[in-house]
Amino acid sequence: MRYIQTDQAPQAIGPYSQGIIVNNMLYNSGQIPLRADGTLVEGSIEEQTEQVFANLQAILEEAGASFDTVVKTMVFLDDINDFQAVNEVYGRYFAEHKPARSCVEVANLPKGVGIEIEVIALVK
């Protein structure tokens, strides 16, 4: 196992790592709309989703992966009515390559945010 750590994404806010590689697969911890400096994006769901994708990109790059090597995503929303708005942002990152995905509404997310996304990706 190899732990992934980058200063380009927010530091873990608990006893976990940003990601871990096992057998050329990256499993990243769910990303919320925290900036690398630890400040929270409190804007629209689109703005929150953009920050989540910035965090994911930093972790993927640190691991030697990319959005093109993601095989599965898990999207957690605090309001399923945000599904379409999130899909619009999501579709800019996964336009041609479309990994498998789950999307569920949850009762609560860390720090009261509207979205959390985690990915599993092949490491080149």
GROMACS elastic network, one bead per residue, 0.5 to 0.9 nm:
[ bonds ]
;  ai    aj funct       b0    kb
    1    20     6  0.66293   500
    1    21     6  0.56108   500
    1    22     6  0.50278   500
    1    23     6  0.77756   500
    2    19     6  0.85653   500
    2    20     6  0.55944   500
    2    21     6  0.51041   500
    2    22     6  0.68765   500
    3    17     6  0.67765   500
    3    18     6  0.77372   500
    3    19     6  0.60371   500
    3    21     6  0.64199   500
    3    63     6  0.88563   500
    4    17     6  0.69526   500
    4    18     6  0.59779   500
    4    20     6  0.55893   500
    4    21     6  0.73988   500
    4    26     6  0.87924   500
    4    28     6  0.85297   500
    4    59     6  0.72086   500
    4    62     6  0.68595   500
    4    63     6  0.62644   500
    5     8     6  0.88889   500
    5     9     6  0.84758   500
    5    11     6  0.81612   500
    5    17     6  0.71928   500
    5    18     6  0.59886   500
    5    19     6  0.72064   500
    5    20     6  0.89554   500
    5    59     6  0.74082   500
    5    62     6  0.73436   500
    5    63     6  0.85836   500
    6     9     6  0.60566   500
    6    10     6  0.81911   500
    6    11     6  0.80447   500
    6    18     6  0.79646   500
    6    58     6  0.71425   500
    6    59     6  0.65669   500
    6    62     6  0.64707   500
    7    10     6  0.68992   500
    7    11     6  0.72758   500
    7    36     6  0.65625   500
    7    37     6  0.85944   500
    7    58     6  0.85758   500
    8    11     6  0.89572   500
    8    35     6  0.84995   500
    8    36     6  0.55483   500
    8    37     6  0.86419   500
    8    54     6  0.87896   500
    8    55     6  0.72303   500
    8    58     6  0.57341   500
    8    59     6  0.77698   500
    9    18     6  0.83272   500
    9    31     6  0.88931   500
    9    34     6  0.80799   500
    9    35     6  0.66317   500
    9    37     6  0.80703   500
    9    38     6  0.88014   500
    9    54     6  0.77681   500
    9    56     6  0.77335   500
    9    57     6  0.86818   500
    9    58     6  0.60249   500
    9    59     6  0.68268   500
   10    13     6  0.83785   500
   10    18     6  0.83574   500
   10    31     6  0.84831   500
   10    32     6  0.89817   500
   10    34     6  0.61600   500
   10    35     6  0.57944   500
   10    37     6  0.64380   500
   10    38     6  0.57865   500
   10    39     6  0.87670   500
   10    55     6  0.72439   500
   11    14     6  0.88861   500
   11    17     6  0.82182   500
   11    18     6  0.71611   500
   11    36     6  0.70785   500
   11    37     6  0.84249   500
   11    38     6  0.74472   500
   12    15     6  0.72234   500
   12    16     6  0.62743   500
   12    17     6  0.61307   500
   12    18     6  0.62129   500
   12    29     6  0.85702   500
   13    16     6  0.79163   500
   14    17     6  0.84446   500
   16    19     6  0.83283   500
   16    29     6  0.77464   500
   17    20     6  0.70225   500
   17    28     6  0.80264   500
   17    29     6  0.68704   500
   18    27     6  0.87557   500
   18    28     6  0.58432   500
   18    29     6  0.53223   500
   18    30     6  0.81583   500
   18    31     6  0.84936   500
   18    59     6  0.71677   500
   19    26     6  0.66273   500
   19    27     6  0.55356   500
   19    29     6  0.55890   500
   19    59     6  0.72787   500
   19    60     6  0.88557   500
   19    63     6  0.82556   500
   20    25     6  0.81899   500
   20    26     6  0.56970   500
   20    27     6  0.54730   500
   20    28     6  0.64002   500
   20    29     6  0.84499   500
   20    63     6  0.84958   500
   21    24     6  0.61375   500
   21    25     6  0.53599   500
   21    27     6  0.63403   500
   21    28     6  0.85666   500
   21    63     6  0.76410   500
   21   123     6  0.79429   500
   22    25     6  0.53410   500
   22    26     6  0.66204   500
   22    27     6  0.79916   500
   23    26     6  0.84670   500
   23   123     6  0.87830   500
   24   121     6  0.84774   500
   24   122     6  0.59431   500
   24   124     6  0.72505   500
   25   120     6  0.68180   500
   25   121     6  0.56123   500
   25   123     6  0.55876   500
   25   124     6  0.89939   500
   26    60     6  0.79662   500
   26    63     6  0.71859   500
   26    65     6  0.79098   500
   26    70     6  0.88058   500
   26   119     6  0.78963   500
   26   120     6  0.54761   500
   26   121     6  0.50367   500
   26   122     6  0.62011   500
   26   123     6  0.63902   500
   27   118     6  0.78763   500
   27   119     6  0.63272   500
   27   121     6  0.68171   500
   28    31     6  0.81631   500
   28    56     6  0.81472   500
   28    59     6  0.76565   500
   28    60     6  0.83931   500
   28   118     6  0.58631   500
   28   119     6  0.57700   500
   28   120     6  0.65228   500
   28   121     6  0.84843   500
   29   117     6  0.83366   500
   29   118     6  0.58487   500
   29   119     6  0.78239   500
   30    56     6  0.87729   500
   30    74     6  0.83840   500
   30    75     6  0.87811   500
   30   116     6  0.58006   500
   30   117     6  0.50777   500
   30   119     6  0.75820   500
   31    34     6  0.78224   500
   31    51     6  0.89130   500
   31    52     6  0.56831   500
   31    53     6  0.82077   500
   31    55     6  0.66680   500
   31    56     6  0.68371   500
   31   115     6  0.83683   500
   31   116     6  0.52965   500
   31   117     6  0.53249   500
   31   118     6  0.61484   500
   32    35     6  0.88630   500
   32    40     6  0.86815   500
   32    48     6  0.77357   500
   32    49     6  0.81833   500
   32    51     6  0.77408   500
   32    52     6  0.54719   500
   32    55     6  0.81991   500
   32   109     6  0.84985   500
   32   110     6  0.77408   500
   32   111     6  0.87494   500
   32   113     6  0.70114   500
   32   114     6  0.83052   500
   32   115     6  0.61694   500
   32   117     6  0.68728   500
   33    39     6  0.86657   500
   33    40     6  0.60657   500
   33    41     6  0.54878   500
   33    42     6  0.79551   500
   33    47     6  0.83158   500
   33    48     6  0.50502   500
   33    49     6  0.67992   500
   33    50     6  0.79278   500
   33    51     6  0.50910   500
   33    53     6  0.86154   500
   33    54     6  0.89546   500
   33    55     6  0.80102   500
   33   113     6  0.71223   500
   33   114     6  0.84806   500
   33   115     6  0.73927   500
   33   116     6  0.75538   500
   34    37     6  0.78313   500
   34    38     6  0.56760   500
   34    39     6  0.56254   500
   34    41     6  0.60409   500
   34    48     6  0.83993   500
   34    51     6  0.69919   500
   34    52     6  0.74281   500
   34    55     6  0.80773   500
   35    38     6  0.52700   500
   35    39     6  0.53887   500
   35    40     6  0.62014   500
   35    41     6  0.71207   500
   35    51     6  0.69274   500
   35    52     6  0.85918   500
   35    54     6  0.86430   500
   35    55     6  0.75736   500
   36    39     6  0.74794   500
   36    55     6  0.77024   500
   37    40     6  0.89296   500
   40    48     6  0.87990   500
   40   111     6  0.84678   500
   40   113     6  0.85390   500
   41    44     6  0.86240   500
   41    47     6  0.72267   500
   41    48     6  0.58596   500
   41    51     6  0.73272   500
   41   113     6  0.85048   500
   42    45     6  0.85151   500
   42    47     6  0.80123   500
   42    48     6  0.69135   500
   42   113     6  0.75539   500
   42   114     6  0.89901   500
   43    46     6  0.78825   500
   43    47     6  0.57251   500
   43    48     6  0.63861   500
   44    47     6  0.51554   500
   44    48     6  0.62375   500
   44    49     6  0.85524   500
   44   114     6  0.88678   500
   45    49     6  0.59740   500
   45    50     6  0.85618   500
   45    82     6  0.70513   500
   45    85     6  0.71546   500
   45    86     6  0.69024   500
   45   113     6  0.89404   500
   45   114     6  0.64960   500
   45   115     6  0.74797   500
   46    49     6  0.50475   500
   46    50     6  0.61952   500
   46    51     6  0.87575   500
   46    82     6  0.89366   500
   46    85     6  0.63609   500
   46    86     6  0.61889   500
   46    88     6  0.82975   500
   46    89     6  0.65673   500
   47    50     6  0.51534   500
   47    51     6  0.64503   500
   47    52     6  0.87715   500
   48    51     6  0.52757   500
   48    52     6  0.63464   500
   48    53     6  0.88272   500
   48   113     6  0.80185   500
   48   114     6  0.74027   500
   48   115     6  0.70888   500
   49    53     6  0.62700   500
   49    54     6  0.86624   500
   49    86     6  0.65562   500
   49    89     6  0.68522   500
   49    90     6  0.78372   500
   49   114     6  0.86543   500
   49   115     6  0.68058   500
   49   116     6  0.82229   500
   49   117     6  0.86939   500
   50    53     6  0.51430   500
   50    54     6  0.62593   500
   50    55     6  0.87561   500
   50    89     6  0.68760   500
   50    90     6  0.85004   500
   51    55     6  0.62679   500
   51    56     6  0.86052   500
   52    55     6  0.51489   500
   52    56     6  0.62132   500
   52    57     6  0.86391   500
   52   115     6  0.80309   500
   52   116     6  0.71792   500
   52   117     6  0.69944   500
   53    57     6  0.60023   500
   53    58     6  0.85966   500
   53    89     6  0.89020   500
   53    90     6  0.82305   500
   53    93     6  0.79888   500
   53   117     6  0.82882   500
   54    57     6  0.51389   500
   54    58     6  0.63594   500
   54    59     6  0.88315   500
   55    58     6  0.52523   500
   55    59     6  0.64124   500
   55    60     6  0.86450   500
   56    59     6  0.52149   500
   56    60     6  0.60090   500
   56    61     6  0.85160   500
   56    67     6  0.86105   500
   56   117     6  0.82777   500
   56   118     6  0.78853   500
   56   119     6  0.79890   500
   57    60     6  0.50547   500
   57    61     6  0.60249   500
   57    62     6  0.85122   500
   57    65     6  0.87911   500
   57    66     6  0.68867   500
   57    67     6  0.72470   500
   58    61     6  0.52409   500
   58    62     6  0.61786   500
   58    63     6  0.86745   500
   59    62     6  0.50941   500
   59    63     6  0.62279   500
   59    64     6  0.87201   500
   59    65     6  0.83968   500
   59    66     6  0.89221   500
   60    63     6  0.51398   500
   60    64     6  0.62507   500
   60    66     6  0.52756   500
   60    67     6  0.74184   500
   60    70     6  0.89047   500
   60   121     6  0.78895   500
   60   123     6  0.84491   500
   61    64     6  0.50718   500
   61    65     6  0.54789   500
   61    66     6  0.60749   500
   62    65     6  0.75418   500
   63    66     6  0.85530   500
   63   123     6  0.67331   500
   63   124     6  0.88280   500
   64   122     6  0.87928   500
   64   123     6  0.55785   500
   64   124     6  0.60438   500
   65    68     6  0.78764   500
   65    69     6  0.61152   500
   65    70     6  0.78227   500
   65   121     6  0.66909   500
   65   122     6  0.63881   500
   65   124     6  0.60381   500
   66    69     6  0.53641   500
   66    70     6  0.67671   500
   66   121     6  0.76109   500
   66   122     6  0.83567   500
   66   123     6  0.80741   500
   66   124     6  0.88877   500
   67    70     6  0.52944   500
   67    71     6  0.88872   500
   67    93     6  0.69558   500
   67    94     6  0.71337   500
   67    97     6  0.81131   500
   67   121     6  0.78888   500
   68    71     6  0.84532   500
   68    93     6  0.89083   500
   68    94     6  0.77852   500
   68    96     6  0.87546   500
   68    97     6  0.60949   500
   68    98     6  0.85198   500
   68    99     6  0.86078   500
   68   121     6  0.85565   500
   68   122     6  0.89892   500
   69    97     6  0.84898   500
   69    99     6  0.85022   500
   69   120     6  0.86860   500
   69   121     6  0.53570   500
   69   122     6  0.52059   500
   69   123     6  0.71651   500
   69   124     6  0.80776   500
   70    73     6  0.74584   500
   70    97     6  0.85623   500
   70    98     6  0.85009   500
   70    99     6  0.61097   500
   70   100     6  0.86673   500
   70   119     6  0.66411   500
   70   120     6  0.57969   500
   70   122     6  0.62278   500
   70   123     6  0.89218   500
   71    98     6  0.81977   500
   71   100     6  0.61229   500
   71   101     6  0.85355   500
   71   119     6  0.76277   500
   71   120     6  0.58456   500
   71   121     6  0.53280   500
   71   122     6  0.70204   500
   72    98     6  0.89097   500
   72    99     6  0.52036   500
   72   101     6  0.54861   500
   72   102     6  0.80687   500
   72   118     6  0.84947   500
   72   119     6  0.56997   500
   72   120     6  0.52324   500
   72   121     6  0.70158   500
   73    99     6  0.68679   500
   73   100     6  0.63498   500
   73   102     6  0.63940   500
   73   103     6  0.83790   500
   73   117     6  0.69465   500
   73   118     6  0.57709   500
   73   120     6  0.64676   500
   73   121     6  0.88373   500
   74   100     6  0.87137   500
   74   101     6  0.57055   500
   74   103     6  0.59284   500
   74   104     6  0.81500   500
   74   116     6  0.82470   500
   74   117     6  0.55955   500
   74   118     6  0.53035   500
   74   119     6  0.63377   500
   74   120     6  0.87962   500
   75   101     6  0.74910   500
   75   102     6  0.60571   500
   75   104     6  0.64361   500
   75   105     6  0.85806   500
   75   115     6  0.72228   500
   75   116     6  0.60052   500
   75   118     6  0.67873   500
   75   119     6  0.88527   500
   76    79     6  0.89086   500
   76    80     6  0.88316   500
   76   102     6  0.83613   500
   76   103     6  0.58261   500
   76   104     6  0.52018   500
   76   105     6  0.58395   500
   76   106     6  0.63726   500
   76   109     6  0.81181   500
   76   114     6  0.82233   500
   76   115     6  0.56171   500
   76   116     6  0.51213   500
   76   117     6  0.62095   500
   76   118     6  0.87250   500
   77    80     6  0.59576   500
   77    81     6  0.87754   500
   77    82     6  0.73862   500
   77    83     6  0.77751   500
   77   103     6  0.74508   500
   77   104     6  0.61874   500
   77   106     6  0.59952   500
   77   107     6  0.85720   500
   77   108     6  0.84775   500
   77   109     6  0.79920   500
   77   113     6  0.86916   500
   77   114     6  0.56896   500
   77   116     6  0.67315   500
   77   117     6  0.88204   500
   78    81     6  0.89319   500
   78    82     6  0.84265   500
   78   104     6  0.85015   500
   78   105     6  0.54257   500
   78   106     6  0.51784   500
   78   107     6  0.60075   500
   78   108     6  0.59502   500
   78   109     6  0.67696   500
   78   112     6  0.85908   500
   78   113     6  0.75987   500
   78   114     6  0.51002   500
   78   115     6  0.64797   500
   78   116     6  0.89476   500
   79    82     6  0.58013   500
   79    83     6  0.78360   500
   79   104     6  0.89765   500
   79   105     6  0.59049   500
   79   106     6  0.75326   500
   79   107     6  0.84321   500
   79   114     6  0.70521   500
   79   115     6  0.86233   500
   80    83     6  0.53365   500
   80    84     6  0.87433   500
   80   103     6  0.86675   500
   80   104     6  0.71961   500
   80   105     6  0.53210   500
   80   106     6  0.85400   500
   81    84     6  0.73211   500
   81    85     6  0.84804   500
   82    85     6  0.54238   500
   82    86     6  0.61086   500
   82    87     6  0.85248   500
   82   114     6  0.85979   500
   83    86     6  0.52670   500
   83    87     6  0.60554   500
   83    88     6  0.88063   500
   83   103     6  0.83730   500
   84    88     6  0.63694   500
   85    88     6  0.53106   500
   85    89     6  0.68763   500
   85    90     6  0.87432   500
   86    89     6  0.53572   500
   86    90     6  0.59649   500
   86    91     6  0.84749   500
   86   115     6  0.87609   500
   87    91     6  0.58017   500
   87    92     6  0.86800   500
   88    91     6  0.52658   500
   88    92     6  0.68529   500
   89    92     6  0.54454   500
   89    93     6  0.71790   500
   90    93     6  0.54833   500
   90    94     6  0.62397   500
   90    95     6  0.83055   500
   91    95     6  0.51915   500
   91    96     6  0.87929   500
   91    98     6  0.87092   500
   92    95     6  0.55886   500
   93    96     6  0.87861   500
   93    97     6  0.86460   500
   94    97     6  0.53795   500
   94    98     6  0.55393   500
   94    99     6  0.77031   500
   95    98     6  0.68453   500
   98   101     6  0.85466   500
  105   108     6  0.88350   500
  106   109     6  0.72937   500
  108   111     6  0.87800   500
  108   112     6  0.66510   500
  108   113     6  0.80741   500
  108   114     6  0.83820   500
  109   112     6  0.54441   500
  109   113     6  0.58090   500
  109   114     6  0.69874   500
  109   115     6  0.72534   500
  109   116     6  0.73405   500
  110   113     6  0.63568   500
  110   116     6  0.85943   500
  113   116     6  0.78141   500
